[in-house]
């Protein structure tokens, strides 16, 4: 694995991982591109310093956003972050809204998920506790940031994660709504599970870019999805930068403890 410029210069404070889409390439000034080689493949990340913290941004769909959700190399992505010495990850993702109180353009903080994906989503070495899949301390960090910038944030959202890349049928969404799901997406359950297996803290805020089929008569539209993302770009950037400022070293969360317990169980 190639050593990064900032590590060579010794400019290391708290390290923080950020996972998002192409809209985050301009999240910070002077971001340098780096390549990380893992046993699962090569990963491109971008590195910078903000508020005395070393920030590693990982574009989950590739630096050109050319990899659809089912084909993202999640295991390489998460392992690359781990190998760079990152213990805490703040993530962002676009989703479809199922709960009628979640409107297009609104932000939600994930608390739970139901995973219907069939992709490989484990390193296959041990089992870990996923009772609370998202780090409570990082969730609080997002809440603090949203409160500071006065951005409404639903704080107890449940995601149903599907393979994609196709959108859902009306019957599927109606079923998910009956199950009590709030939003539907294609990536975050996989990232959360792998982060837990690697002992990393992980939390994610989602942006509703459309109402899911069956909740509305409108058809899913890539054009509309991009328009909503563009309209919220500055607020999402402000939220993430404020969250970075509020982020602290872990104190009492058990994210890493679940990983350590799994390791002990294998001995």
Secondary structure, DSSP 4 states (H G I P E B T S, - for coil): -PPPHHHHHT--SEEEEEEE-GGGTTSSTTPEEEEEEETTEEEEEEEEEETTEEEEEEETTTTTT-S-GGG--HHHHHHHHHHTT--EEEEEEEEEE-STTS-TT-EEEEEEEEE---S----SS-----SS-S-HHHHHHHHHHHHHHT--EEEEEEEEE---SSPPPHHHHHHHHHTT--EEESSHHHHHHHHHHTT-EEEEEEEEEEEPBTTBSSPP-HHHHHHHHHHTHHHHHHHHHHHHHH-----S--HHHHHHHHHHHT-
